[in-house]
């Protein structure tokens, strides 16, 4: 039996104890814990906003005419509308189009731009609507992660998990017009429901996740494995309803494929757009990629600038997330472990150039960091270093130097 951590609920030791019942004390601990989590979120978000505002004034980036049309001269807000944000906004404003030989917005899944489109009549500004959806989703992501880990390992573990997420070097994508935060909260809710054996709820959230980002399809094998493991633990056969519920995430992807088939005659148009427009393909089968990785490793000891740091993250993060995926299986259950392993593998094999951002979809990795991650001075030091990288990568992002 493990010793209870400081955030776990203690049991009254004597009949005459005046301590509140465990349930009430647990509620009180969780109440104080969620206040600390929200305070950390508010402070980090404020600091990131200030860093972005200063960066755009120190090294101004070229601004598109649409930004000035919608936001005026607000450089501080315009800094958060970069690269893929315009693809999502194009879907919200004008709908989908498809080019078989180049970039097209069918590569971007529909739920996030749909929410922007639904909110735009209220705020009368698509960019503001996109920023609002993304930032509300980021708040929900932190709370969903905290609650999931709280249920598994107590409030202190939940706080540590959210702290790792908040200082992750690529966490700034949660606050821009990107779908990362929306996917994170939906995947968190899916896996948390799976951990409680609520397969219908898990399948429904998974369907929404699969309509947000392609990674959502990996929730299907994860939930199926979770259903089978739960039934095996009870020495019974899986219920048909549970199996059907576990396959619900596929409905999110299939619905989008049906739309693409009717609109453009190609149900896999989203993949064609990724391959033709962004050269998304299996990368580690090529010798040149291995050579590039070895070249980066040789240069790690003499990091000279932002590009070197970004290269270093592409080498350091993959093995870290592989280890965390294994720990997720052991600590968070079969569904979380299988999903983490599949999402990590796909990020490494198909998106090595943007692997840091893609790892934001590996939700269980951040959850398990709260349970088994380094604590005390070592943990604080690592989080402080991660925060420093976050500031540097954010500076590059808002000034238009993150890619290219």
N, C-alpha and C positions, 0 to 999 in steps of 0.2 A: 504493500500500500504506500502510495506516495505521500509525503508530508504536504499539508495544505499550504499553498502560497498565500502571500499576504492579502490577496484579493478574494480568496475563497471564503465560503461561508462556514464559520466555526460552529461547533455544537456546544450548547451550554454544558458546563462540566459538573454542575451540582444542582440539587433541587432548589436551593435557596438563591440561586443566581438571579440577579435582576436584569440580565441581558434580555433583549427582545427575542421572540421566537426566531428560529433560523430563517423562515420565509421572509419575515419583515426585515431582518438584518440583511438578507440577500438583496432585497429590493433597495434598501438604503445604500448598500455598497454599489449596486449597479447604477443608482441615481447619481452618486458622486462620480462614478467612473465615466458615465456618459457626458457629464458636465466637463470633465477634464478633456475628454476626446473632442468635444465640440469647441472648446477653448483652443486646443492645439490646432484644429482645422482652421479656425478663424485667424489665428496668429500666422500660421504658415501661408494661408491665402493672402493675407495682408502684405506679408513680406515679399511674396512672389509678385504681387501687383506692383509694389514699390520698386523691386528690382527691374521688372519689365518697363515701368515708366521711366526710370533713370536710363536704362539701356537704349531706349528709342531716342532719347535726347542726346546721349553721348555719341551714338553711332546710328543716325536715322536711316531707315530702310525705305526704299521706294514704295509708295502707297498706291494701290489701284484706285481709279476714279470712283468705283462703286463704294469704297470705304468712305471717301470724303462726302459722297452723296448721302450716305446713311448716317455717318457718325460725325460729319463736319471735320473740325481740326483736332478731334480727340485722339491724340497719338497713344494715350495710355490704353484705350480700348482697342484701337486699330492694331496694336502690337499682337493681339491674341488671334488675329484672323490671318492665318498663313497656310500656304500649300493646300493640303487636302480639305481645309475648311471651305474653299471655293467650290470644290466638287460637291460637297454636301449642300451648300447653298444653291448651287445650280439645279440640283434635283428639287429642292423645296420651291424654287422660283419658277422653273420652266419645265419640270418633268424630266424623264429619262430620254437619252439618245444613245445610239450604238454605232461605233465605227469598228469594223472587223480588223482594221490594219493599224489602229492607233489608240490613243487614250480616249476613253468615253466614260460617262458617269454611271453606266450600268455596273461598274465595278464596286459601287458603294451601295450597301444594302439599305432598304427603305425605311425602317422604323424611325431612325434618328431624324432624317429629313422630313418625315411625315409629322413628327412632333413639332418641328420648327414651323412647318406649314400651318398646323393647327393653332399655334400660339401667335403667329405673325399678325393676324387681324386684331389681336388684343393689344400688342405693343406697337403695331404699325411700323415694324422695322425688322426685316429678316435677320440681320446680323445680331441685333439685340436679342431676338428670339432664340437664335442659335446659342449665344453666350449664356442666356438664362437657362435653357434646357441642359446644357453641358454642366453648368455650375450647380444646378439643383440635383442633377444626377451624381455629381461628385460628393455632395453632402450625403445623399442616400447611400452611395457606395461605402463611405467611411462608416456610417451607422450600421449597414448590413454586415460588413466585415466584423465590426466590433461585436455585434449581437451573436453572430455565428460562433466566434471564438469564445465569447463569454459562456455560451451554452456548453462548449466542449471542455474548457479549461479554466474558467473563472474570469472576473473582470480585469485583473492585472494582465493576464495574457491577452485579453482583448485590446487593452490599451497599447501593449507592445506591438501587436499586429498592425494597428492603425498608425502607430508612430513610424513603422517601417514603410508603410504605404505612402505616408505624407512626405517622407524625405527621399523616396526612390528617385534616382536621377532623372527619370523621364516622366515624373508625375505631373509635370506642367501640362501634359496633353489632356488631363482631366478638366482643365479650366479653359481650354480653347474650344473652337467649334469642331470638335472631333467626337466620334461615337464611343471612344474608349470608356468613359465614365458610365454611360448608359449600359454598355455591355457588362461592365464589372458588377454593377448592382444586380442585374438580372442573373448573371452566372452565380453570384453569391447566394441569392435567394433560391436558385435551383439546387445548389449543392447543400445548403443548409436544410432545405425541405427533405432532400434525399437522406441526409443524416438522421432525420427524425422518422423516416419511413413514410413520409407523406408523398407518395409517388405521383398522384394526380397534380398536386400543387407544384411539385418539381417539374413535371412535364410541361405544364402550362407556362411557367416562367422560362423554361428552356426553349419553348417555341418562340417566345418573344426575343430571347437572346439570339437564336438562329436567324431571326429576321433583322438583327442589328449588325452582326458581323459573321463572316464565314466560319470562324472558330466555333460558333455555337453548335455546329453539327456534331462536334465531338462529345457533346453532352449525351447523345444517343447511346453510344457504346458504354459511356461511363454509368448512365442510369441503368442500362440493362445488366451490367456487371454488378451494380449495387443491388438490384432486385434479386439476381441469382444468388449472391453472397448472403443476403438476408434470409432467403428461403433455405439455403444450405445450413445456415446456423440454427435454424429451427427444425431441421430434418424434415422439411416439407417441399412440395413442388411450388414453383412460383405461380401466383394467381394470374389468371389471364388479364384481369383489369390492370394489375400492376405492370405487366409487360407492355400492354397498350399505352399506358401512361408514360412509361419510360421511352417510348418511341415518338412521343408528341413533339419533341424538338425538331424532328425531321419535317413537321408540318410547316414550320417557319420558313425553312429553305425551299420546300416544295411549292409553297404558295408563290414565292418570288420567281421560281423557275417557270411556273405556269404562266405568270404574267409576262416574263421574257419570251416564252414560246409564242404567246398570242401576239405580242407587240412587235417582235423582231424575228420570229421564226427560229430562234435559237435559245432553248432553255438554259444552255450553259454560256450565255453571252457574258455573264459576270466573270467567268473564268477566262474566256477569250480576251476580254478587255484587260484583265490582269496580265496575261501572258504577252499580248501584243503591245500594250501601252506601257507597262511597268517591268517587263521582262521577268515576271515571277515564274520561277521554274525550280526544279530540284538542283541545288547548287553544289552540294558537297560531293557529288560524283565526279566532279571535274578536278583534274590534277592542279589546274591553275588556282583553284580556290584553296586547296591545301597549301600551296606555295605562298599565297597571300597571307594565310593565317600564320605560317611559320615566320614570314617576314615581319608581321606585326609583333609576334612574341619576341623576336630578336631586338626590336626597338623599344620594348616596354621599359627598359632600364634608363632610357634617355628621352622621356616624354618632353616635347618641346613646345606644345601648343594645344589648342582645342582639338584639332584633327587627330593628334596622337591620343588624346584622352578618349575620343569617340572610338578610335580603333581599339584601344585597350578595353573598353567596355564590351566590345564585340567578342573579345577573347575570354574575359573574366566571367561575364554573366552566364554564358551557357552552362559550364560545369556547375556553377552555383545553383541554377534552377533545376538541373538534373538531380542533384542531391536533394533539393527541397521537394521535388516530385516524389522521390522515394519515401521521404519522411511524411509527406502528405498521405500516402497510402497507409502507412503504419499508424499515424496519429489521428487522421481525420476520416478514415474509412475508405472502402474500395472505390466508390463513385468519385470522390475527390481525387484519389490517387491516380485512377485511370485517366480522368480528364486532364489532370496536371501533366502527366506523362505525354499524352497525345499532343496537347497544346504546345508544350516545350519542344517536342520533336519537330513539329511543323514549323515553328518559329525559327529553329536552327537550320532546318534543311531547305526552307523555301524563302526565308526573309532575313538572311544574315546581315544585310546592309542596314536594316531597321530593327534588329533583334531586340534592342532595348525597349522600344515602344511596343513591339509585339508581345513581350513578356508581361505587359500589363493585363493581358487576357488570361494569364496563368494565376487565377485568383487563389487557389489553394496554397501556392508558394508563400504569399503574404500572410495567409492565415496561420500556416504552420510555423512561420518565423515568430509569431507571438507565443507559441507553445515551446519550441525547442531552440529558438534563436539565442544568440549570446546576450547575457544580462550584465548588470553592474557596469563597471568602468569600461570594459571591452565593448559592450553593446552601445553605450553612449558615444564612445569614440568612433565606432563604425558609422553610427547614424549621423554624427557630426560631419564625417568625411563625405558621406552620401549627400548630405545637405549642400556641402560645398560644390560637389559635382552638379547637383540640381541647379544651383545658381548659374554655374558656367554654361550648362546646356541651355538653360532658359535664355541667357543673354544672347547666345547664338541664334536661338529660335526667333526671338522677337525682332532681332536686327536683320533677319533674312539670310543668315549664314549657316543655318543648321544643316542644310544639304546643298550640294552644288558649289 
